[in-house]
């Protein structure tokens, strides 16, 4: 229970602070002078300074015992007793200063004598400290000082904030000696303005200051996006546990009590500056990561220009290497896109020329069909015209009255379904599998049904010309146009194969080209899942067009994605040469040639075909599937490398 005349805890804390402040000055200046006297031949100076430091520490011990931070009742009589006990070390400090610079002699404006005078002045304040009537400090008497630093590159920039000039001076001199650039402020308002306007690596901040105190300055620093990463070390004679905890909770990185130990100050400052350096590196790194992400978004939106990450690419770290690789890849992709654009442009030109050469006889043959234009089929589809015929039926352009859009209908020949109950299941399977494939270069399949005694398949309608018609009209296509077809065909098959679907009937008749030169793969109706054996195909039955079949398909063996790639090779061979690689009068002869003969290369048949393109086509035609590219995606990469 407290004595009746016990001092309030706030008053005790203020008195403790006011007494420790001059001790801080004594210790600080004596430490500085002792460092300067390290090489001095006069041992008396060093001895006097050590004596003063010992006396100052005795005073500090007396203060700690009489005015502890917590847990002890303090009365006015205890303060008077403390004052009496401090008299003896007080006199020892003054005696030591007289050895260094006798009292009464002129005090120089700077240097050793000026520092001795500052110690003598601080010592005189020890016994002059009175019980505070309020806890508030006096008004500020100084403003920001100009930065001070040693010659050469500073180890970091530090802002010292303290309303007492001597405190700022001691810290500044310690820090400058350690190689830091130092600026100072005498009040919180000035400190906040300086921190916001300039870049510092550390703030050393006093707690008790007039106006805005240190804790409020700390809070504002940590809530401002511009300054929140600035490390702040509180340095104060107000070292009560409550004060320390409050500062740490507000965001302080550390707390140093006054008087401070120079070695501890050096360690805390060095650690905090290094922390700021690492944080700056992290922030800069994340900023560069954001630039790479923005570049990736720009690529996706078609806005990125090669070289946009050149500045980031000059960094010698992981993000720099990533930026360089990214830029190189984008430049490569853009070059490939430009090549593809040129190839498609050439393809469009050849399509236009082919259309102009279409004879009226051919047109008349296409316009003839089982269903006449204007006829209503299945009470839903209005027939517009015939667009093509194949081994399994006729394809019409029709208008879907329910969806109000034009579509294509493949009307299957009656004998296709007759006598084979598995065929219906096969075409239902076609729809299920085809719907799994969604790609620009694949004709979308809609539905399978039966109407008016006939089975039919509905699909996306594409206005264009089949590759079969284009080859028949042009005989050969240019290497550029062929590459435009090949790259699109590889892209469509890569998507289908990823879904586990093998086409098994790639041929010019199933490849449609629209007016823009965009390839559309049709008729996935005889595809099977790559990872299961078909249960609806009769044993020994091969499905597809023999001239475009891979050897394993002709022999009714297991087929996979590489079987489709063989067919791609036949298609490209025909585009470049106007002929099939193997020609025979019947299937038996064809199989024999495929298994035992190597065709002449496209370059041998047509000297305008580049050797690299010719070699890739021959690789696709390899009898052994393992010698072909392992996937359509790989084929796409190989094609992209060709001009």
Secondary structure, 3 states (H helix, E strand, C coil): CCCCCECCHHHHHHHHHHHHHHHHHHHHHHHHHHHHHHHCCCHHHHHHHHHHHHHHHHHHHHHHHHCCCCCCCCEHHHHHHHHHHHHHHHHHHHHHHHHHCCCCCCCCCCCHHHHHHHHHHHHHHHCCCCCCCCCCCCCCCCCCEEEECCCCCCCCEEEEECCCHHHHHHHHHHHHHCCCEEEEECCHHHHHHHHHHCCCCEEEECCCCCCCCHHHHHHHHHHCCCCCCCCEEEEECCCCHHHHHHHHHHCCCEEEECCCCHHHHHHHHHHHHHHHHHHHHHHHHHHHHHHHHHHHHHHHCCCCCCCCCHHHHCCCCHHHHHHHHHHHHHHHHHHHHHHHHHHHHHHHHHHHHHHHCCCHHHHHHHHCCCCCCCCEECCCEEEEEEEEEECCEEEEEEEECCCCEEEEEEEECHHHHCCCCHHHHHHHHHHHHHCCCCCCCECCEEEEEEECCEEEEEEECCCEEEHHHHHHHHCCCCHHHHHHHHHHHHHHHHHHHHCCEECCCCCHHHEEEECCCCEEECCCCCCEECCCCCCCCCCCCCCCCHHHCCHHHHCCCCCCHHHHHHHHHHHHHHHHHCCCCCCCCCHHHHHHHHHHCCCCCHHHHCCCCCHHHHHHHHHHCCCCHHHCCCCHHHHHHHHHCCC
